[in-house]
C-alpha cells in the first residue's frame, strides 16, 4: 500500500493535477518566444487581478526574500519604519529592517488578536515614518488584519508607504492595491495559489515606484526593482534565469482562479469552508487561538483540550494520513496549525477532520463519533 499523506500545513499547500502537470512539462529556453509570451501573460494577469497601478514583479525566491525586497526598495539607512506585528512573522520584519540600518518602532498585539486601528493611527502621529508593514494573515496566530480599514486610515499619512505581507493571504483573503490603498503587496506561490514553493510575487504601486526612483542607487543587487524591471516589462530581456516550469504552474493557478470566478468568489469559498472547519474543531473540543472577528480564512490554530500531548497527537494524526504544523513561540506544544487554503476541496477537509477525530481517539480523548465531520457538513450546507 502506498504511504500517502495529505499535507494540511499552512503552506506549502496541496498541488492539484493540472498545476503539477505544468511543472512536469519539457523545459523551454527562457528566450523561447512561447515561454516569453507565457511569462508576460502571468505578469499582466497578476497586475490586473490585484489592481496595481505601478509595477508587478514575479521573481525566483521565497516570501522572506519578498519582505526584504519591499524594504530595500522603499527605505534608506536612518529612515523610520513602523512594524505592526500580529505574531512571529510580523516580527521577522524587525531583523530585516535593523540590518538595513533603519530606526524601527514595533507595535504588537497579544497573540490571537490584532492591533486596534486607533493604536496604529496614534503611533503614526508620533513621527514621520517612511514605511509601515502589516501582515494580512500571520501564520503563527491565524489572525487576519483589516487591511481595508488600515488602508483607508493611511490616506491621512501620504508620506508613509503601506506594505502588506500577503504570504498567507493573497489569493484567498481578498486584496486589491487600488481599492485598499496598499503601496506594496507580496506573497509566495506555495500558499493560496496552490503552487510549489519557489516564486515570489510583489506588487508595487505608482507611489512605491516613485519612492524607489527617489532613492537612487541602493546597496542591494538581486532584489533591486530596477534590475528586474526590464524583464517584467519585456520577458524577452534577461537579468537572471526565470523558474520556467514554476511560471507555467503559476499560469495554470491563475487560470483556475479566473475559472472559479475571480478573487472575490474565491474569498467567499475560503470563508465558508474556514468557518465550517473552525466550527468542527470546536465541536471536537479544541479552542481557537484567534478571537472571533479576526479569524483568517486560510488556516486555523487549534489549542489542544487538556491532557492532549502535542507530539503524541500529531504522530497519531500522521499515522492517519494527515500532516499538520506545530505551534510557534509561546504556543509551541499547545496547539497545531491546519491549513485550508488554495485549491483544496470539501473532500480534503472532510478527510482531515475525520482523521483528527480518529487521532483524538488514539490519544484517549474520545469525542462523540462523527461530531466533527457532522458539524462541518452542517455548516457547509447552510
N, C-alpha and C positions, 0 to 999 in steps of 0.2 A: 504493500500500500504506500502511495506517495505521501510523504510527510508535508502536507500543505498547511500553511498558517496565514490567516487573514491579518494583514497589517492594519491595526487600528490606533497607531500612534498619531499624534498631530503633525505628521509630516516626517518622511515622505509618505504620501497617501497612495492607495492602490492605483495602478495604471491600467486603464481599460484596453481591450484588444486593439481597437483602431489606432490608439496612440502608440501602443507598443510596436505595432507593425511598422509605423513610420520610422521608429528608431532602428528597425532592422533592415531598412532599405539599403540597397547597394550605394556606396558612397559616391558623391559627385565632387568635382573640384569646386572650391568656393567661388571661382570665377566663371563657372559654367552659367550661361545665360538663364538656364532653367532654375538653378538654385538662386541666382541673383533675384529673379522675379518672385520666387517664394519668400525670400528673406524680406524683400520690400513690402510684400503683401502683409506679412506679420507685423512689421513696424507700423504700416499705415492703419491696419485694423486696430491695433492697440492704441494708437494715437487718437483715433476717432471714438473708440468704445469708452475711453476714460476721460473724454472731454479736455484734452490737453491743448492749450493754445501756444505752447512752446516747442519743446523737442522731446522725443521718445527714444530711449536707449534700450537695446537688447544686447547684453554682454555676457560672455562666459564668466561665471563666478557665482558666489553664494549671496544670501541675504545680508550677511555681515559685511561683505565687500560693498554691497549697495549702501549700507549705513555709512561706511567710510567715504564712498563716492559722493553721497549727499552733503556731508560735512566739508569735504575737501574743496568742492566747487562753490561753496557758499560763504566761507569764512576765511579770515587770515589770523595769524597769531596775534593774541591780545584782544580779540573780539569777545563780547559777552554772549553766552548761549544759555538758554533755559531748557532743561530736560524735565519733561513731565513723565514720571515713571509710575507705571501700574504693576511693576514686577521685575523679574530677573532680566528680561530682555530690554526693558526700558533702561535699566541700569547699565547695560552694555555701552550705551552712548557715552557714559561718563569717561571711561578709559579712552575711547576713541577721540573724544574732544580734548581731554587733558594732554594726550600725546601730540595733539595739533598745537598746543600752546594757548588754548582758549581758556577764558575765565568762565568756569562752569557753576551755575546755580541749579539745584535739583529740588523739585517739589514732588513728594511721593504720597501715594495713598497706602492705606493698610491693605494687605493682600486680600482680594475678594471685593474690593470697592474701587471706585475711580476718584480722581482728584476733582472736587467741585469746580464748576466753571468760574464761580466768583473768586475762588482762591487763585486760579490761573490768571485771571484778569488783574487781580490785586498785585500779583508778583510782577507781571509785565509792566505795571505802572511805576515800579521802583527804579528802573534804569532802562537804558536803551539796549535792546538785545538784537543781535544780527540774525539770530536763528532760534526757533523753538521746535523741539521734537516731541512727538506723541506717538505711542504705539496704538494703532487702532484696536488690535487684539493682542494682549500679552499672553504668550503660550504658557507661561508659568502659572498664571492665575485664572485664565479663561474669562477675563473681563473684557468688555468692549467699551471703548470711549465714544462719546457722542461727538464725532469729528465734524458733523454738520453744524452743530451749535458752536463748537470751538472755532470753526472757520468763519462763521458769521461774526463772532466776537473779535476775531483777528483783524477785521476791517478797521478797527479802531487803532491798530498798530501796523500801519502800512510798511514801515521800515524793517519789520521782523518777518523773515521767511518762515512759513508754516510747513514743517516737514512731517509727513505721516509715514510711519513704519507699517506697511501693509503686508508683511511677510505671512502672517497667519490670518489674513482677512481678505485680501484682494481676490476678486472673482467669486466671493461668497457673500461677505458683508458688502452692501452697496457703497460704491465710491465713485466720485466724479470731481475732477480737479476744478472745473469752472463752477459747477453748482455749489461746491463746498469750500471754495476759496482756498484750495490747497496749492502750495507752491511746488512741493516735491513729494511724490509718492513713489514707493519702491516695493518690490516683492521678489519672490523666487518662484521657479516653476514647480517645485515639489510639494506645494500645499494645495490650495483650492483650484489651481489649474489642472492638477492631476497628472503632471508630467514628472519624469525622473529628475533628481537634483542636477544642477549644472548651469542654469542660466539665471541671471538677474534681469529684471525689468525695472527701469526707472523713468518716470515722467517728470520733466522739469518745465514749469510754466514760463511764460514770456518774462515775467518778473524775475524768476530764478535765473534765467539765461542772461538777463541784464546784469544781475549781480555777478555772474561768472565773468562777464566782459569787464566789469569794473575792477575785478581782482588782478587782471593782467596775468603774468606767468605765475603758476602755482608750483610748489615743490613736488607734487605727486605726478606720476607718469601714466601708469596703466589706467587709472581711474579719472584722468583729466577728460572732461567733456569734449574739449577741443581735439583730443586725439581720436575720439570716436565719431565726432560729428560728421566728417566727410563720408564715412561708411554708412551712418544712419540715413544720410540724405541720398546716397547712391551706393548700395551694397556691392557694386562692381569695384569700388575703391577698397584698397587693402590697408588695414592697420595691424590687426592681429587675427589669427585664424579663427573663424567662427565655428561654433559647435554645430556642424552641418545637420546631423541627424536629430539633434535636440531642437533645432529650428523647425524642422519638419514636424516633430512631435508637438511643438507649441502651435504650429499652424493648424494641426488637427484639433487641438484643445480649443482653439478659438472658434473653429467651425462648429464644434459641439455646443459651445456657449451660444452662438448665433442660432443654431438649430433648436436649442431649448427655449429661445425667445428673448435672449439678451440678459444683461446683468440684473435688472430688476426682477425678472421672473426667476432667475437663478437664486437670487437672495430669498425670495418667498419660499422656494423649495427648501433651501437650507434652514430657514426659520422654522417651518412646520416640522421638519424632521428633528431639528435640535431640541425643540420643546418636547417632542414625544420621547426622545432618548432621555432627556433630563427627568421627565415625569416617571419613566420606567425605572431609572436608577434610584429615585426617591422611594418608589414603591418597594424596591429591594432592600431598603434600609440605609442607603447612602445619604449623606448630606452633601450639598453642593457648595464649593468654596465661593464661587461668585454669587453675590447677592442678587436677588430678583430685581430686574430692572437694568442690570448691566451684565447679563449673561450673553456670551458670544454664541454665534450660530455654527462656529467651525470646530469647537472642541468643548469638552466638559471635564472639570476636575472634580472627582468624586471622592469625598472623605470617607474612610472606612468606618463601619459600625464598630463599636467597642469589641475588642477581642480578636479582631482580624489582623493577622500579620501580613505586612506588605509583600515580602518576598515569597512567603508561602502561597498567598493568593495569586500573585502574578505567575508563579510557577505552575499552579493548578490551572490557571487560565490558558497558559501556553500549551499545556497538555491537551486542552480542549480546542486548540487550534487558533487562538486569538492572542495577538501581541498588543499590549497597551504600554504606555510610558509611565515611568515613575514620577513622583512628585519632586519638586525642586526647592532649594532653600530651606526655610523652616518647616516646610511641609513634606520634606523627604521622609519616606516611610509612613506617612499619614494618609496619603491619597494616591490614586492613579489618575492618569490623564488619557482620555479616549478621544480620538479624532472622529469627526463625522462631516467631512467636507470633500469637495471635489466632485468626482463622478461616481461616488458610491451610491448604491440604491437601497431601497427599503429592505430587500432581501439580505443585504450585507449587515444591516443593523439588527434585523431580527436574529440572524445567526449570532452576532456578537452578544446581544442581550441574553439569549438562551445560554450561551457559553458562560457568561458572567454568573447566571443563576446556578449552573452546574458547578462552577468553581466555588461558589459560596457553600454549596452542599459539601464539597470536599474538605473545606476548612472548618466545617462544623457550624456554619450559620445557615440554617435550613429555612429558606423563605417558602411561602406558600407556592406550591408548584404552579408554574406558568404565570405568576403575577407580573413578572417583568415584561414578558412578551405580550401578555394580555393588555397591560396598561399602554404599552407602545401602540398596539393596534387600535385601541380605543381612541387614542389621541390622533392618530393618523386619519381616521375616518370622520373626524369632526369637521 
